[in-house]
């Protein structure tokens, strides 16, 4: 139980830090919350609800990982390095793919 409590506290600290220090995380979180509200209003079944909420959750998770990667790279060195740029660009690309997935799912829901 002690380990679970510590893990909960670390996770809470991570979410607080991301919300406080990362504007991109706040934006993605608001997008996901908008998707949650939209899913409550639009979904006709539990399966539809889950499928509409899933892209928003994915975007939040990817943004947390991207922010963690950027912080780790910046902690290692503030000097420009091709591998550091490559790592940050890959994290950004992952977030782009998650956001495109969000747009495709919601767009497809309203088209079909």
Secondary structure, 3 states (H helix, E strand, C coil): CHHHHHHHHHHHHHHHHHHHHCHHHHHHHHHHHHHHHHHHHHCCCHHHHHHHHHHHHHHHHHHHHHHHHHHHHHHHCCCCCHHHHHHHHHHHHHHHHHHHHHHHHHHHHHHC
